[in-house]
Amino acid sequence: MSTKKIDSAVKSEVRIAVARVASDLFFESAQTAAEIKSAVADALASGKPLTLTDIRGHEIIVPADKIGYVEVGEAASRRVGFGAA
């Protein structure tokens, strides 16, 4: 019996800067970086709102004309303990 939890789902960390808002939106998404980039490009090209879903199933909707930048990266594994340097 193993106590280690293995999460095989691909997770991406997403940071979105919204125009005239002091703080960024930061969340983890089960979507791949390529899917997120495609959604951002489609929203910017069409002018329709950017809609993404976080790992809990919540939808994040940002008007396309209010997007400052979108940063997408692979979620880093969290290490715990003395050897977590």
ChimeraX commands (.cxc) that place a marker at each C-alpha (Angstrom):
marker #1 position 0.00,0.00,0.00 radius 0.5
marker #1 position 1.43,3.33,-1.03 radius 0.5
marker #1 position 0.71,6.59,0.74 radius 0.5
marker #1 position 2.14,8.73,-2.04 radius 0.5
marker #1 position -0.54,10.43,-4.10 radius 0.5
marker #1 position 0.18,10.39,-7.81 radius 0.5
marker #1 position -1.54,13.06,-9.85 radius 0.5
marker #1 position -1.29,12.25,-13.54 radius 0.5
marker #1 position -3.33,15.25,-14.70 radius 0.5
marker #1 position -1.48,17.99,-16.55 radius 0.5
marker #1 position -1.69,21.28,-14.68 radius 0.5
marker #1 position -0.78,24.73,-15.88 radius 0.5
marker #1 position -0.29,27.83,-13.78 radius 0.5
marker #1 position -1.99,30.88,-15.29 radius 0.5
marker #1 position -1.48,34.55,-14.41 radius 0.5
marker #1 position -3.66,37.17,-16.10 radius 0.5
marker #1 position -3.16,40.91,-15.74 radius 0.5
marker #1 position -6.39,42.85,-16.11 radius 0.5
marker #1 position -6.34,46.50,-17.20 radius 0.5
marker #1 position -6.98,49.00,-14.39 radius 0.5
marker #1 position -6.89,46.27,-11.70 radius 0.5
marker #1 position -4.04,46.30,-9.19 radius 0.5
marker #1 position -3.69,42.55,-8.65 radius 0.5
marker #1 position -3.32,39.73,-11.16 radius 0.5
marker #1 position -5.57,36.71,-11.47 radius 0.5
marker #1 position -3.55,33.61,-10.57 radius 0.5
marker #1 position -4.89,30.05,-10.73 radius 0.5
marker #1 position -4.07,26.49,-11.75 radius 0.5
marker #1 position -5.84,24.97,-14.71 radius 0.5
marker #1 position -6.18,21.37,-15.87 radius 0.5
marker #1 position -5.88,22.64,-19.46 radius 0.5
marker #1 position -2.56,22.37,-21.25 radius 0.5
marker #1 position -0.48,25.44,-22.04 radius 0.5
marker #1 position -1.28,25.00,-25.74 radius 0.5
marker #1 position -5.04,24.99,-25.05 radius 0.5
marker #1 position -4.74,28.14,-22.94 radius 0.5
marker #1 position -2.65,29.92,-25.58 radius 0.5
marker #1 position -5.22,28.99,-28.22 radius 0.5
marker #1 position -8.10,30.30,-26.07 radius 0.5
marker #1 position -6.24,33.59,-25.46 radius 0.5
marker #1 position -5.44,34.03,-29.17 radius 0.5
marker #1 position -9.07,33.33,-30.12 radius 0.5
marker #1 position -10.38,35.81,-27.53 radius 0.5
marker #1 position -8.00,38.54,-28.68 radius 0.5
marker #1 position -8.77,37.95,-32.37 radius 0.5
marker #1 position -12.56,37.81,-31.97 radius 0.5
marker #1 position -12.98,40.33,-29.15 radius 0.5
marker #1 position -15.07,37.82,-27.19 radius 0.5
marker #1 position -14.35,37.24,-23.48 radius 0.5
marker #1 position -11.57,34.85,-22.48 radius 0.5
marker #1 position -13.08,31.93,-20.58 radius 0.5
marker #1 position -10.85,29.47,-18.71 radius 0.5
marker #1 position -11.57,26.87,-16.03 radius 0.5
marker #1 position -9.48,26.30,-12.91 radius 0.5
marker #1 position -8.72,22.91,-11.35 radius 0.5
marker #1 position -11.77,23.18,-9.08 radius 0.5
marker #1 position -14.15,23.70,-11.97 radius 0.5
marker #1 position -14.65,27.45,-11.52 radius 0.5
marker #1 position -14.85,29.54,-14.67 radius 0.5
marker #1 position -12.71,32.64,-15.01 radius 0.5
marker #1 position -14.08,35.12,-17.56 radius 0.5
marker #1 position -12.09,38.19,-18.62 radius 0.5
marker #1 position -13.18,40.69,-21.29 radius 0.5
marker #1 position -10.74,40.47,-24.20 radius 0.5
marker #1 position -10.17,44.23,-24.32 radius 0.5
marker #1 position -9.13,44.26,-20.62 radius 0.5
marker #1 position -6.36,41.64,-20.91 radius 0.5
marker #1 position -2.97,43.16,-20.11 radius 0.5
marker #1 position -0.95,39.96,-20.44 radius 0.5
marker #1 position -1.33,36.24,-19.89 radius 0.5
marker #1 position 1.50,34.17,-18.42 radius 0.5
marker #1 position 1.27,30.38,-18.73 radius 0.5
marker #1 position 3.63,27.86,-17.21 radius 0.5
marker #1 position 3.77,24.29,-16.05 radius 0.5
marker #1 position 2.82,23.85,-12.42 radius 0.5
marker #1 position 5.91,23.16,-10.32 radius 0.5
marker #1 position 5.87,20.15,-8.05 radius 0.5
marker #1 position 5.77,21.20,-4.44 radius 0.5
marker #1 position 8.56,19.75,-2.35 radius 0.5
marker #1 position 8.47,19.34,1.38 radius 0.5
marker #1 position 11.33,18.65,3.77 radius 0.5
marker #1 position 14.96,19.52,4.36 radius 0.5
marker #1 position 16.11,18.45,0.89 radius 0.5
marker #1 position 13.64,20.73,-0.90 radius 0.5
marker #1 position 16.22,23.24,-2.08 radius 0.5
marker link #1:1,2 radius 0.2
marker link #1:2,3 radius 0.2
marker link #1:3,4 radius 0.2
marker link #1:4,5 radius 0.2
marker link #1:5,6 radius 0.2
marker link #1:6,7 radius 0.2
marker link #1:7,8 radius 0.2
marker link #1:8,9 radius 0.2
marker link #1:9,10 radius 0.2
marker link #1:10,11 radius 0.2
marker link #1:11,12 radius 0.2
marker link #1:12,13 radius 0.2
marker link #1:13,14 radius 0.2
marker link #1:14,15 radius 0.2
marker link #1:15,16 radius 0.2
marker link #1:16,17 radius 0.2
marker link #1:17,18 radius 0.2
marker link #1:18,19 radius 0.2
marker link #1:19,20 radius 0.2
marker link #1:20,21 radius 0.2
marker link #1:21,22 radius 0.2
marker link #1:22,23 radius 0.2
marker link #1:23,24 radius 0.2
marker link #1:24,25 radius 0.2
marker link #1:25,26 radius 0.2
marker link #1:26,27 radius 0.2
marker link #1:27,28 radius 0.2
marker link #1:28,29 radius 0.2
marker link #1:29,30 radius 0.2
marker link #1:30,31 radius 0.2
marker link #1:31,32 radius 0.2
marker link #1:32,33 radius 0.2
marker link #1:33,34 radius 0.2
marker link #1:34,35 radius 0.2
marker link #1:35,36 radius 0.2
marker link #1:36,37 radius 0.2
marker link #1:37,38 radius 0.2
marker link #1:38,39 radius 0.2
marker link #1:39,40 radius 0.2
marker link #1:40,41 radius 0.2
marker link #1:41,42 radius 0.2
marker link #1:42,43 radius 0.2
marker link #1:43,44 radius 0.2
marker link #1:44,45 radius 0.2
marker link #1:45,46 radius 0.2
marker link #1:46,47 radius 0.2
marker link #1:47,48 radius 0.2
marker link #1:48,49 radius 0.2
marker link #1:49,50 radius 0.2
marker link #1:50,51 radius 0.2
marker link #1:51,52 radius 0.2
marker link #1:52,53 radius 0.2
marker link #1:53,54 radius 0.2
marker link #1:54,55 radius 0.2
marker link #1:55,56 radius 0.2
marker link #1:56,57 radius 0.2
marker link #1:57,58 radius 0.2
marker link #1:58,59 radius 0.2
marker link #1:59,60 radius 0.2
marker link #1:60,61 radius 0.2
marker link #1:61,62 radius 0.2
marker link #1:62,63 radius 0.2
marker link #1:63,64 radius 0.2
marker link #1:64,65 radius 0.2
marker link #1:65,66 radius 0.2
marker link #1:66,67 radius 0.2
marker link #1:67,68 radius 0.2
marker link #1:68,69 radius 0.2
marker link #1:69,70 radius 0.2
marker link #1:70,71 radius 0.2
marker link #1:71,72 radius 0.2
marker link #1:72,73 radius 0.2
marker link #1:73,74 radius 0.2
marker link #1:74,75 radius 0.2
marker link #1:75,76 radius 0.2
marker link #1:76,77 radius 0.2
marker link #1:77,78 radius 0.2
marker link #1:78,79 radius 0.2
marker link #1:79,80 radius 0.2
marker link #1:80,81 radius 0.2
marker link #1:81,82 radius 0.2
marker link #1:82,83 radius 0.2
marker link #1:83,84 radius 0.2
marker link #1:84,85 radius 0.2
view
